[in-house]
Amino acid sequence: MTVATHRRTRRAEYHDRAWAREAIKYLSANPLCVECAKIGRTTKAREVDHIEPFKGDYTLKWTESNWQALCKSCQSMKTRRDQNPPLFESWFVPKPRATP
């Protein structure tokens, strides 16, 4: 399988009507990004993220306790971290700046 084919297959796993419906319901109930909230930011969530990537395990895909609401920025950062763990290990949640 080529890299491009793999990416299309992975994207297709997320883009179906049932998932879109559930994501809309979840974001209605959880409108704020959980990672931004950890550092005191109030940011509207736009993505439903799988805490543990499901990688084809459809039981894990539909387990709501494995979902979290994230803003686009945090979702992108988490995805990159999941795909390249050593590079992004310390980057995921920005630390609040110390005030002098």
C-alpha positions as CSV (number, residue, x, y, z in Angstrom):
1,M,0.0,0.0,0.0
2,T,1.4,3.4,-0.9
3,V,1.5,6.3,1.5
4,A,-1.2,8.2,-0.5
5,T,-3.5,5.1,-0.5
6,H,-3.0,4.7,3.2
7,R,-3.9,8.3,3.9
8,R,-7.1,8.1,1.7
9,T,-8.1,4.9,3.6
10,R,-7.5,6.5,7.0
11,R,-9.4,9.7,6.0
12,A,-12.3,7.6,4.8
13,E,-12.6,5.9,8.2
14,Y,-13.4,9.3,9.7
15,H,-15.7,10.7,7.0
16,D,-18.9,8.9,7.0
17,R,-22.4,10.1,7.8
18,A,-22.8,8.2,11.1
19,W,-19.5,9.7,12.4
20,A,-20.5,13.2,11.3
21,R,-23.8,12.9,13.1
22,E,-22.2,11.7,16.3
23,A,-19.5,14.3,16.2
24,I,-22.0,17.1,15.9
25,K,-23.9,15.7,18.9
26,Y,-20.7,15.4,20.9
27,L,-19.6,18.9,20.1
28,S,-23.0,20.3,21.1
29,A,-22.6,18.7,24.5
30,N,-18.9,19.5,24.8
31,P,-18.4,22.9,23.0
32,L,-14.9,23.8,24.5
33,C,-11.5,22.4,23.7
34,V,-10.4,20.3,26.7
35,E,-6.6,20.9,26.1
36,C,-7.1,24.7,26.0
37,A,-9.2,24.5,29.2
38,K,-6.3,22.8,31.0
39,I,-4.2,26.0,30.6
40,G,-7.1,28.4,31.3
41,R,-8.0,29.2,27.7
42,T,-11.6,29.3,26.4
43,T,-11.5,28.0,22.8
44,K,-14.4,26.6,20.8
45,A,-13.9,22.9,19.9
46,R,-14.2,22.1,16.2
47,E,-13.0,18.5,16.2
48,V,-13.9,15.3,18.0
49,D,-10.6,13.5,18.7
50,H,-10.0,9.9,19.7
51,I,-7.8,10.0,22.8
52,E,-6.4,6.6,21.8
53,P,-6.2,6.4,18.0
54,F,-8.6,3.6,16.9
55,K,-6.5,2.5,13.9
56,G,-9.2,0.3,12.4
57,D,-10.7,-0.9,15.8
58,Y,-14.3,0.2,15.3
59,T,-15.2,-0.7,18.9
60,L,-12.7,1.9,20.0
61,K,-13.9,4.3,17.3
62,W,-17.4,4.3,18.7
63,T,-16.5,4.3,22.4
64,E,-17.6,7.8,23.6
65,S,-15.3,7.7,26.6
66,N,-12.4,7.6,24.1
67,W,-13.5,11.0,22.6
68,Q,-12.5,14.5,23.4
69,A,-13.4,17.9,22.0
70,L,-10.5,19.8,20.6
71,C,-9.9,23.1,18.7
72,K,-8.3,22.8,15.3
73,S,-4.9,23.8,16.6
74,C,-4.8,21.3,19.5
75,Q,-6.2,18.5,17.1
76,S,-3.4,19.2,14.6
77,M,-0.7,19.2,17.3
78,K,-2.0,16.0,18.8
79,T,-2.2,14.3,15.4
80,R,1.4,15.3,14.7
81,R,2.5,14.1,18.2
82,D,0.7,10.7,17.7
83,Q,2.4,10.2,14.3
84,N,5.9,11.5,15.5
85,P,6.1,10.9,19.2
86,P,9.8,11.9,19.8
87,L,9.4,15.2,18.0
88,F,6.3,16.4,19.8
89,E,6.5,14.9,23.2
90,S,7.0,18.2,25.0
91,W,5.0,20.4,22.6
92,F,1.4,19.3,23.0
93,V,0.0,21.6,25.7
94,P,1.6,25.0,25.7
95,K,2.8,26.1,29.1
96,P,1.4,29.3,30.5
97,R,4.0,32.1,30.5
98,A,5.5,33.0,33.8
99,T,4.8,36.6,34.8
100,P,7.8,38.5,36.0
